[in-house]
Amino acid sequence: MKRLISRYLLATTVIGNMTLFFLARKFGWNLELAVLLGALGSFAAAWGLERVLPHERRWLGKGADIAVDLTSAVVVVAIVDPLLKFAGPVLAVAVWRMFGGGSALADWLAAQAFVPQLLAVVMLSELGRYWAHRWHHTLGWLWKLHALHHSSERLYALNNFRFHPLNYLNNFLLGVFPLMLLGVPADVMLGYLALSQPVLMLQHANLDLRSGWLNYVFSTNEVHRWHHSSTPSEANRNYGYTLVLWDHVFGTFHYLPCDNAPRRIGLFAENSDYPASGSYLTQLTQAFKPGCCRLYG
């Protein structure tokens, strides 16, 4: 049974979520509820199975970092994300009115059927998120924000919500807001969420998955754990959000079928002064202190 879970959990959650979404769309059910149920189900599977099929047993248990992750999850899910979803469309409409609206790309997208629109939106959003993530590793002032996400010295399901609000805002501005400017329909945006949520809910999970060829398509936990290595040459890889498409294109993909794990998870040696064991508020404000979070090298 464990072998089946290890091999097929990712595929099952992705297919299950997309099936639920398309059924909801076909029969006129609430699409937002379908996406939410899929995300909650994927997270529950990740959280529960970590005790049954862990990648690292030493990462189990209630570490000191769980308070940081829980606080961050509340801030991101209950405050930051709803604010952005409200303000984004309002700002997009304002920009449209200011500049007259319309573009060749927006017109082309509007003329496509649902599936081609969805595929185009996936590629565009993933491209924006790829560069947002990569710049958070290469620009010092952005790394100050992103250090919070990398400060945990273990990986488990709740790490997925460990973000500085300004880091989350930057990801939104490059990965979501351009789609709003293009006038992408709500059901297409929700279709992208239905695809991305199961991958994201498993991405940081402490699970011994063996997803095989899917590791070359999705940003799985097997691929993403290299990104959390404390060694810069390993961590500056695999920037993909849901897919690793743009990592292949830009030469930043890294995956080893055997011995596929970095020796240590966490911040780089250059960030030894960062309060990685501090509270959420301590780490949140650390980004604004002079001398914080030097880039590697």
Secondary structure, DSSP 8 states (H G I E B T S, - for coil): -HHHHHHHHHHHHHHHHHHHHHHHHHHT--HHHHHHHHHHHHHHHHHHHTTTS-S-GGG-S--TTHHHHHHHHHHIIIIIHHHHHHHHHHHHHHHHHHH----HHHHHHHTS-HHHHHHHHHHHHHHHHHHHHHHHHHSHHHHHHHHHHH--SS--GGGGG---HHHHHHHHHHHTHHHHHTT--HHHHHHHHHHHHHHHHHHT-------GGGGGTB--HHHHHHHTBSSHHHHSS---SSB-HHHHHHT-----SSS-S-S-BS--GGGTTS-TTS-HHHHHHHTTSTT-S----
